[in-house]
Amino acid sequence: MSDTQDTPTPAETPAEAATEAAPPQSDAERIAALEAELGQMREKWLRAEAEMQNLRSRTKREIEDSRLYAVQKFARDVVETAENLRRGLDSLPPATEDEPELIGKMRGGFEGVERAFVTMLERHGVAKLDAQGQPFDPELHQAMAEQPAPEGMEPGTVIQAWTPAWTLHGRLLKPAMVVVAGK
C-alpha cells in the first residue's frame, strides 16, 4: 500500500464530516454541545478514576494477603512438628520424686523447647486454639466422634480435643480433631 491510500483526505476527517452533514450552528448551540461533551468526558474521567482507585485498593489487599498467607503450606508442616513434639511429651511417664535427675532435666528441656517453639509460631501469626470445653464450631473443629454428654455439659460441647486447631493470621490452617457431646 502507498502512503496516499492510508491517509484520509480532508473531507474524510470526522470533524469535517460532521460539519458537512450538520447545518451550521449558532455560538450558543455550539457552546451547549461542547459543555455536554465536557460533562460526558468528566463523567468518564471520574468513573475511570474510581475504577483505578478500586483497582489500587484491591491490588493492595491482594498483595497483603499474599504476604500474610504465602507461608501457609510451610506453617501447616511446622504445626505438625509442634503437635509431634507435644505427643512425645505426653508419652513420657509422669514425673515422680524417685525419678533420675537426668530424666527430669530432659523432660524440662523438651517442655522448654515446646514453649519456645509455640511462642515463635505465635510471633509469626500462627496461633494454637484449644477446643476442649468450647462449643463445637465447624469452622475450627472436625468432629471425630460423638459421645453422650457427661453430667452438667451441654450437647454440642467439645468433650475432648485430640489435637488443637491452628490458625495463620486468623485463617484456619488445621482444624482441631475433637470428640463432641451428643444428646
C-alpha atoms as one frame of an Amber mdcrd trajectory, in Angstrom:
protein
   0.000   0.000   0.000   1.138   3.515  -0.602   1.078   6.366   1.875  -1.588
   8.157  -0.064  -4.036   5.319   0.435  -3.594   5.278   4.248  -4.020   8.980
   4.942  -7.536  10.350   4.924  -8.423  13.098   2.548  -9.520  16.352   4.142
 -13.178  15.542   3.519 -12.832  12.205   5.370 -11.814  13.518   8.838 -14.592
  13.026  11.437 -14.843  16.695  12.397 -15.253  17.848   8.834 -17.633  15.025
   8.016 -19.813  16.066  10.974 -19.811  19.721   9.940 -20.636  18.835   6.372
 -23.615  16.713   7.476 -24.930  19.092  10.150 -26.245  22.569   9.411 -24.146
  25.438  10.774 -24.692  26.004  14.492 -25.021  29.220  16.402 -22.425  30.042
  19.041 -24.870  29.214  21.849 -25.666  25.815  20.355 -22.003  25.077  19.859
 -21.189  26.073  23.466 -24.053  23.907  24.747 -22.802  20.948  22.692 -19.252
  21.446  23.963 -20.460  21.706  27.575 -22.464  18.497  27.140 -19.401  16.794
  25.671 -17.305  18.160  28.557 -19.839  16.752  31.033 -19.658  13.339  29.381
 -15.863  13.423  29.391 -15.819  14.483  33.058 -18.168  11.603  33.942 -15.963
   9.139  32.044 -12.898  10.541  33.772 -14.495  10.276  37.239 -15.562   6.701
  36.532 -12.055   5.826  35.345 -10.567   7.430  38.484 -12.969   5.481  40.710
 -12.144   2.272  38.854  -8.407   2.920  39.257  -8.843   3.590  42.989 -10.782
   0.325  43.342  -8.051  -1.473  41.416  -5.363   0.051  43.672  -7.272  -0.981
  46.802  -7.912  -4.493  45.506  -4.276  -4.904  44.450  -3.036  -3.646  47.821
  -5.357  -6.096  49.608  -4.235  -8.996  47.394  -0.563  -8.165  47.980  -1.164
  -8.025  51.744  -2.999 -11.378  51.647  -0.192 -12.897  49.594   2.361 -11.612
  52.077   0.421 -12.899  55.077  -0.536 -16.299  53.698   2.400 -17.163  51.416
   3.848 -19.422  54.107   0.606 -21.322  54.681   1.887 -24.715  53.461   5.129
 -24.319  55.379   3.232 -23.268  58.519   0.967 -26.335  58.238   4.061 -28.582
  58.159   5.639 -26.754  61.109   2.400 -27.154  63.071   2.660 -30.922  62.515
   6.109 -30.791  64.110   4.732 -28.882  67.100   1.987 -31.491  67.524   4.516
 -34.343  67.284   6.634 -32.677  69.967   3.555 -32.472  72.216   2.723 -36.145
  71.528   6.269 -37.081  72.501   5.990 -35.139  75.753   2.590 -36.680  76.508
   4.017 -40.175  76.005   6.601 -39.690  78.773   5.664 -41.214  82.111   4.559
 -38.708  84.752   7.292 -37.189  86.877   7.934 -38.914  90.191  10.121 -37.989
  93.152  12.404 -41.014  92.766  12.904 -40.315  89.069  16.533 -39.968  87.971
  17.648 -36.357  87.746  18.642 -36.762  84.098  15.088 -37.770  83.071  13.642
 -34.766  84.904  16.100 -32.413  83.195  15.337 -33.921  79.785  11.580 -33.532
  80.362  12.087 -29.921  81.445  14.303 -29.248  78.439  11.778 -30.659  75.978
   8.979 -28.661  77.613  11.115 -25.523  77.280  11.733 -26.291  73.606   7.997
 -26.723  73.078   7.196 -23.399  74.819   9.827 -21.558  72.746   8.607 -23.236
  69.557   4.959 -22.279  70.139   5.998 -18.728  71.114   7.983 -18.411  67.889
   4.958 -19.624  65.894   2.720 -17.067  67.629   5.217 -14.299  66.858   4.774
 -15.127  63.171   0.957 -15.232  63.248   0.391 -18.952  63.883  -1.983 -19.410
  66.816  -2.907 -22.577  68.709  -6.571 -22.738  69.762  -7.546 -25.244  72.422
 -11.000 -26.668  71.773 -11.758 -28.643  74.920 -14.818 -27.288  76.746 -15.694
 -24.939  73.859 -18.905 -25.124  71.820 -18.421 -27.127  68.629 -17.561 -24.788
  65.748 -17.462 -26.437  62.297 -15.189 -23.597  61.125 -12.489 -24.631  63.642
 -13.265 -28.212  64.673 -13.539 -31.548  62.922 -15.747 -33.957  64.861 -14.082
 -37.355  65.003 -16.585 -38.934  67.388 -19.714 -38.163  69.361 -20.353 -39.365
  72.893 -23.272 -38.898  75.273 -22.964 -35.597  77.111 -21.491 -36.012  80.616
 -23.440 -34.647  83.566 -23.526 -30.855  83.522 -22.245 -30.486  79.953 -24.349
 -29.046  77.152 -24.803 -31.108  73.987 -22.618 -29.755  71.190 -19.704 -29.029
  73.510 -16.234 -30.401  72.809 -15.574 -33.142  75.402 -12.071 -33.977  74.289
  -9.630 -32.459  71.794  -7.224 -34.912  70.203  -5.370 -32.063  68.519  -5.720
 -28.258  68.789  -6.876 -26.007  65.972  -4.188 -23.876  64.359  -4.698 -20.562
  62.536  -2.442 -18.321  60.474  -3.373 -14.638  60.959  -6.936 -15.721  61.758
  -7.274 -18.093  58.786  -7.680 -21.782  59.623  -4.522 -23.814  58.997  -5.576
 -27.066  60.590  -8.865 -27.920  62.346  -8.942 -29.419  65.824  -9.798 -33.124
  65.911 -12.454 -33.372  68.619 -14.987 -35.550  70.393 -18.340 -33.797  70.742
 -21.021 -34.231  73.403 -24.201 -35.628  71.884 -27.752 -35.691  73.219
